[in-house]
């Protein structure tokens, strides 16, 4: 597959006043990555690609870490990296 010539936005973290937002674009580009997402992580979703956290939740962070890995793999397979 041909590689893109421009960088593709992957994700970011934004620290707000009362919560932290984690933006993960692969779930917007490939919504099938969200199949099987736990109800707990789904509750943290704001919009199509943003997860908001007010406190540390190691179990959800572990699931989010796996989602980031799957998103990276999908971007790489699709030639976005």
N, C-alpha and C positions, 0 to 999 in steps of 0.2 A: 504494500500500500504506500502511496506517495505521502511523504511527510509534509506537514504544513510549514510554510516559510515564516510565519509569525507566531509568537508565543501564544499559548492558549491558557486562559485563567483557570487555575485549579482550585484554589481555596484560600481562605484567610481567617484570621481571628480578630475580633473587635471587642475591646473592653469597654463596656458601657457603665453607667452609674450603678446599676443594681444587678447586672447580669453580664455574662460573657457570651458573645455570638460566635459560632463556628460556621463559616460558609464553605460548602463543599459542592463545587460546580458539577462534578461527574454525575451526581444524582439528578441534576437538572437535565443534563445532556442524555443520560441513560437512566430513565426512571425505573427500569427493571431492576436496578441495583437495590431498590427499596423493598422488593419482594422478600418477605420473611423478616422484615424489621420488627423488633420487639415493640409491644405497645408502649413501654416506658420511653423508648427513644422516639417513637412516633409523637408522643405527647410533647417532646422537646422541639419538634419542628415548627418553624415559623415560615410560611411560604413553601416554596418548592425545594430550596437548597440550603436552608439555614436552620441551625440547631442552637437553642438558647439554654444556658445553664446558670442557675443561681447558686448552686453549691456543688461540691465535688461528689461525683457518683462513679466510683471506680468501675463498677459493672457496666454502666452505660458508656464510659470512656473506652473500655475494652471493646465493646461492640462497635463504637464509632471508629476505633483504630482499625478494626477489620474492614469496615466500610471504606475507609480511606485507602487501604491496601487494594481492595477490589476496584475502587475507582481509578487508582493509579494503573492497575493492570489493564483496565478497559481503555483508558486514554492511550496507553502504550500500544495496545493491540490495534487501536483505531488510527494510529499514526499522529496523535496529538502531542506526543512528547518527542 
